[in-house]
Amino acid sequence: MDFEVTYSEAQQRFRQQVRAWLEANVPPGITRIATSPEDSLQRYRELRALGRALGDKGWLYPRAPAQYGGGGLDVDHSIILEEEADRVGLALPPYYDSGGKLGSATILVWGTEAQKQAFLPPIYRGEVRTWQLLTEPGAGSDLAGVTTAAIRDGDEYVITGQKIFVGSDHGADRIWMIACTKPGGARHENLSWFMLDASLPGITVQPMELMGTGGEGGTDPVQKNTVFFDQVRVPAFCLVGGENSGWKAASTHLELEHGAGGRIGRHRVWDRLLAYCQQTKCDGVPLTQHADTRDLLADIYIKTEVQRLFGLRNFWLTYAKRPRSYEGPQLSYCRKMAGVWMTGAILEAVGPAALTTDPTWGAPDGFLELQQRNGIVAVHPGGTADVQRVSMARRIGIGRVAREAPGTVH
């Protein structure tokens, strides 16, 4: 059975247009591994500039409504844009913008018209980058247990608390976060979402020392942070979805974060792993000429293809507005468990080279060593593997009288 997409003539003409634009506008070396903090900042600025250029064309968030600055494109044209961005080693957006992607989708469903007009155009045009703040020291997978407090005071909310495993390097312009607006209130009935300015007084960002970030959404945020809120005063306008109604709005955010939005693109580690095994010799011959290595590579390829096809399926189901059920957490679970399995398979296939960044003994740019760390870490972000299993079980009717419905994304 052939699972690949077939393309119309209109799609192929659009592909030529997109490819030509990317060739003319993507700076050379933009996907490089930064060699210094200064180079990292320069690369980030290049990515943001590219994001603004994409935003001018409506290609940064191609499926977003044109009336708010998005592209207003259908799923057929969106697939082409995602594929062509992936072809040059980028994602859409080309920088870490999880709060923009998930926050804007939530605002489209749960925000007021005034909030859509205020918050969405800067995201879709690439003028702001947004971090999402969910996890706390005492609440991660159990998101309903967050204790960061947002207490109403006139026309403002005063936010106090701490979030962890946040964001990326080089800061953010906005923050998309969930907080407790009714401390001591009934579970799931005391939470609210906020979209706020990241430069407000009382916000402190502190980098975290971690084994890795896991990679997210086709980008690697490089680092994570702890964010402290000390009596941060936020305009009441920034509350999205209604006070204490945050768990309803969370159904949109979490549905997409848990895989329902899918992903268009190849598995980039696989491409580099195959090339490495073709070029690296053991006992005088390339690794790919060893039967045991070929068997492992075949298994790795199969798992990466399953992930790619699940991602393509979910992308189409969601953005073509087709019925959905367990598909989001299924993709997320598959991706997480395959990543852990791959760390062992790659180590067996190439040996100690997978464990070092040494330029002589390791893989180029240490990409295999990075996979060894991220493959383990990625089990946790965006809902742990166990969370995905529970979600799948509920949606196929295990342990429940009625099947759980997927979250609202439109």
C-alpha positions in Angstrom: 0.0 0.0 0.0 1.3 3.4 -0.9 0.9 6.0 1.9 2.6 8.9 0.1 0.8 12.1 -0.8 -0.1 12.8 -4.4 0.0 16.4 -5.6 -2.1 18.4 -8.0 -0.7 20.6 -10.7 -1.6 23.7 -8.7 0.4 22.3 -5.7 3.4 21.7 -7.9 3.3 25.2 -9.3 3.1 26.6 -5.8 6.0 24.4 -4.8 8.1 26.0 -7.5 7.2 29.4 -6.3 8.0 28.6 -2.7 11.3 26.9 -3.5 12.4 29.8 -5.6 11.5 32.3 -2.8 13.3 30.2 -0.1 16.4 29.9 -2.3 16.5 33.7 -2.7 15.7 34.6 0.9 17.1 31.9 3.3 20.6 33.1 4.3 23.4 30.6 3.8 24.4 28.8 6.9 21.3 29.6 8.9 20.9 26.0 10.0 24.5 25.9 11.3 25.5 24.9 14.8 26.5 28.1 16.6 30.2 28.2 17.5 29.9 30.9 20.2 27.3 32.9 22.2 27.8 35.7 19.7 27.2 33.4 16.8 24.2 31.9 18.4 22.6 35.4 18.8 23.5 36.3 15.2 21.8 33.1 14.0 18.8 33.8 16.1 18.5 37.3 14.6 18.7 35.8 11.1 15.9 33.4 11.9 13.7 36.1 13.3 14.4 38.3 10.2 13.5 35.3 8.0 10.3 34.9 10.1 9.3 38.4 9.4 9.9 38.0 5.7 7.7 34.9 5.8 5.1 36.7 7.7 5.0 39.5 5.1 3.9 36.8 2.6 1.5 35.1 4.9 3.7 32.0 5.0 4.9 32.1 8.6 1.5 30.8 9.8 0.1 29.9 6.5 -3.2 28.3 7.7 -4.0 31.2 10.1 -6.9 33.5 9.0 -5.8 36.3 6.7 -7.9 38.8 8.6 -5.5 38.5 11.5 -2.3 38.5 9.5 -2.0 34.8 8.6 -1.8 33.3 5.2 -5.4 32.0 4.9 -4.2 29.1 2.9 -5.8 25.7 2.6 -4.3 22.5 3.8 -3.0 21.6 0.3 -0.9 24.7 0.0 0.2 24.5 3.7 1.6 21.0 3.1 3.8 22.4 0.3 5.1 25.2 2.5 5.9 22.8 5.3 7.7 20.4 3.0 9.8 23.1 1.3 10.8 24.6 4.7 11.8 21.1 5.9 13.8 20.6 2.7 16.1 23.4 3.7 16.3 22.2 7.3 13.8 24.6 8.8 10.3 24.5 10.4 7.5 27.0 10.4 8.1 29.2 12.3 11.8 28.8 11.8 12.5 29.7 15.4 11.2 28.3 18.7 7.7 29.8 19.1 5.6 27.3 21.0 3.6 29.9 22.8 2.8 31.6 19.5 1.7 28.3 17.8 -0.3 27.0 20.7 -1.4 30.3 22.2 -2.7 31.7 18.9 -4.6 28.5 18.2 -6.2 28.7 21.6 -7.1 32.4 21.2 -8.7 31.7 17.8 -11.1 29.3 19.6 -11.6 30.9 23.0 -10.5 34.6 22.7 -12.7 37.6 22.2 -12.6 39.5 18.9 -10.7 42.3 20.5 -8.1 39.8 21.8 -7.8 38.2 18.4 -7.2 41.7 16.8 -4.6 42.6 19.5 -2.7 39.3 20.0 -2.7 37.4 16.7 -1.3 39.8 14.0 2.1 40.3 15.7 2.5 36.5 16.1 1.5 35.7 12.5 3.7 38.5 11.1 6.7 37.3 13.1 6.9 40.5 15.1 6.9 38.7 18.4 8.2 35.4 19.7 6.2 33.7 22.5 7.1 31.2 25.2 4.6 28.8 26.8 4.7 28.5 30.6 2.9 25.5 32.0 5.1 23.2 34.1 5.9 24.1 37.7 8.1 22.4 40.4 5.0 20.7 41.7 2.8 20.3 38.6 3.8 19.0 35.2 1.9 16.1 33.8 -0.8 17.0 36.3 -1.3 20.4 34.8 -4.5 21.0 36.8 -2.4 21.2 39.9 -0.5 24.4 39.0 -0.3 26.8 41.9 1.2 30.0 40.3 -1.5 32.4 41.5 -3.1 35.2 39.4 -5.3 37.3 41.8 -7.7 39.9 40.5 -7.0 43.5 41.7 -9.3 46.0 39.9 -8.4 46.0 36.2 -5.4 43.9 36.7 -4.2 40.4 37.9 -1.3 40.1 40.2 0.8 37.0 39.3 3.1 35.3 41.8 4.8 31.9 41.3 7.3 29.9 39.4 7.4 28.0 36.1 10.1 25.6 34.9 11.4 24.0 31.7 10.4 27.1 29.8 11.3 28.5 26.4 14.6 28.7 24.7 17.7 30.9 24.4 17.6 34.6 23.6 14.4 35.5 25.4 10.8 36.1 24.4 8.6 39.0 23.6 5.4 37.5 25.1 4.4 34.8 27.6 1.5 32.4 27.2 0.7 30.8 30.5 -1.8 29.1 32.7 -2.3 30.1 36.3 -4.6 29.6 39.3 -7.1 32.4 39.6 -9.1 30.8 42.4 -6.7 29.3 45.0 -8.5 26.6 46.9 -11.2 26.3 44.3 -12.5 23.1 42.8 -10.1 21.3 40.6 -10.3 22.1 36.9 -12.5 25.1 37.8 -9.9 27.5 39.2 -7.5 28.0 36.2 -7.1 30.7 33.6 -4.9 31.5 30.6 -3.0 34.7 30.0 -1.1 36.3 27.1 1.2 38.9 28.5 4.3 41.0 27.8 7.5 39.2 28.8 9.1 42.5 29.8 6.7 43.3 32.6 8.3 44.3 36.0 8.7 41.4 38.4 9.5 38.7 35.8 12.9 37.0 36.2 14.3 34.4 33.8 17.0 32.0 34.9 18.7 29.4 32.6 18.5 25.8 33.7 21.3 23.3 33.5 19.8 20.2 31.7 21.0 17.1 29.9 19.0 18.3 26.8 15.8 19.9 25.7 14.3 17.0 23.6 13.9 19.2 20.5 10.4 20.6 19.8 8.3 21.3 16.7 11.1 20.8 14.3 13.4 23.2 16.2 15.8 22.8 19.1 15.3 25.5 21.7 18.9 24.8 22.9 18.2 25.7 26.6 15.3 25.8 29.0 14.7 28.3 31.8 13.0 28.9 35.2 10.7 31.9 35.2 9.8 33.7 38.4 6.8 36.0 38.9 7.0 38.4 41.8 3.8 40.4 42.1 3.6 40.9 38.3 0.7 43.2 37.4 -1.1 42.1 34.2 -4.0 43.9 32.5 -7.2 42.0 32.9 -7.5 42.2 29.1 -4.7 39.6 28.9 -6.9 36.8 30.4 -8.1 34.5 27.6 -11.2 32.3 27.7 -12.8 33.6 30.9 -11.8 33.6 34.5 -11.6 30.0 36.0 -12.5 28.5 32.6 -8.9 27.7 31.7 -9.4 23.9 31.7 -11.8 24.3 28.8 -9.3 26.4 26.9 -6.6 23.9 27.8 -8.4 21.3 25.7 -7.2 23.2 22.6 -3.7 23.9 23.7 -3.1 20.3 25.0 -4.8 18.7 22.0 -2.3 20.3 19.6 0.7 20.0 22.0 0.0 16.2 22.3 0.3 15.7 18.6 -3.0 16.4 16.9 -1.5 19.1 14.8 0.9 16.6 13.3 4.1 17.5 11.6 5.3 17.7 8.0 8.9 16.7 7.4 11.5 14.0 7.4 13.4 12.7 10.4 16.6 14.7 10.2 18.7 12.4 12.4 17.9 9.5 10.0 19.3 11.3 7.0 22.6 12.2 8.8 22.8 8.7 10.4 22.6 6.9 7.0 25.2 9.2 5.5 27.5 8.7 8.5 27.2 4.9 8.2 27.9 5.1 4.5 31.1 7.1 5.1 32.4 5.5 8.3 34.4 2.3 8.1 34.7 -0.6 10.5 37.2 -3.4 9.7 38.1 -1.6 6.5 34.5 -1.4 5.0 31.6 1.0 5.5 29.3 0.3 8.4 26.5 -0.1 5.9 28.2 -3.3 4.5 27.9 -5.0 7.9 24.8 -7.1 8.0 24.0 -6.4 11.6 24.3 -2.6 11.0 22.0 -2.9 8.0 19.4 -4.7 10.0 19.5 -1.9 12.7 19.3 0.8 10.1 16.3 -0.9 8.5 14.5 -1.0 11.8 15.4 2.7 12.5 14.2 3.7 9.1 10.9 1.9 9.6 10.3 3.7 12.9 11.1 7.1 11.5 8.8 6.5 8.6 5.9 5.5 10.9 6.4 8.8 12.8 6.5 10.8 9.5 3.4 9.2 8.2 1.5 9.6 11.5 2.6 13.3 11.5 1.3 13.7 8.0 -2.0 12.0 8.8 -2.6 14.1 11.8 -1.7 17.3 10.0 -4.3 16.5 7.3 -7.0 15.3 9.8 -6.8 18.5 11.9 -6.4 21.1 9.2 -8.8 19.5 6.7 -11.2 19.4 9.7 -11.8 15.7 9.6 -13.0 13.6 12.6 -10.3 12.8 15.1 -10.0 10.6 18.2 -6.8 9.0 19.6 -4.5 10.1 16.7 -2.7 13.0 18.5 -1.5 11.1 21.6 -0.8 8.1 19.4 1.7 10.2 17.4 3.2 11.7 20.5 3.6 8.3 22.2 5.1 6.7 19.2 7.6 9.6 18.8 8.7 9.5 22.4 9.1 5.7 22.6 10.8 5.5 19.2 13.3 8.2 20.4 14.2 6.2 23.4 14.6 3.0 21.4 16.7 4.7 18.8 19.3 5.8 21.4 20.0 2.1 22.0 19.8 1.1 18.3 22.1 3.9 17.2 24.6 3.1 20.0 24.6 -0.6 18.9 25.0 0.4 15.2 27.9 2.8 15.5 29.4 2.1 18.8 31.0 4.7 21.2 31.0 7.4 18.4 27.4 8.0 19.4 28.5 9.1 22.9 31.1 11.8 22.1 31.3 15.2 20.5 35.0 14.7 19.8 35.7 15.9 16.3 37.9 12.9 15.6 36.0 10.0 17.2 32.5 11.3 17.2 30.0 12.1 14.5 30.0 15.5 12.7 28.8 18.3 14.9 28.2 15.7 17.6 24.7 15.1 16.1 24.6 11.5 17.4 25.6 12.4 20.9 22.9 15.0 20.9 20.4 12.4 19.8 21.5 10.2 22.7 20.5 12.9 25.2 17.5 14.3 23.4 16.0 10.8 22.8 15.8 10.3 26.5 14.8 13.8 27.5 12.0 14.0 24.9 9.9 11.4 26.8 8.8 14.2 29.1 8.0 17.5 27.3 4.5 18.0 26.0 3.0 15.3 28.3 4.9 12.2 29.3 4.6 8.9 27.5 2.3 7.7 30.3 0.0 10.7 29.8 -0.3 9.9 26.1 -1.2 6.3 27.0 -3.9 7.4 29.4 -5.3 9.8 26.7 -5.4 7.1 24.1 -7.1 4.7 26.4 -9.8 7.2 27.3 -10.5 8.0 23.7 -11.0 4.4 22.7 -13.3 3.8 25.7 -11.0 1.9 28.1 -12.0 2.5 31.7 -14.7 5.0 30.9 -18.4 4.7 30.3 -18.2 7.1 27.4 -15.2 7.7 25.1 -13.4 11.0 25.8 -13.8 13.5 22.9 -10.7 15.2 21.4 -10.0 18.8 22.2 -11.5 21.6 20.2 -9.0 23.1 17.7 -11.3 25.1 15.4 
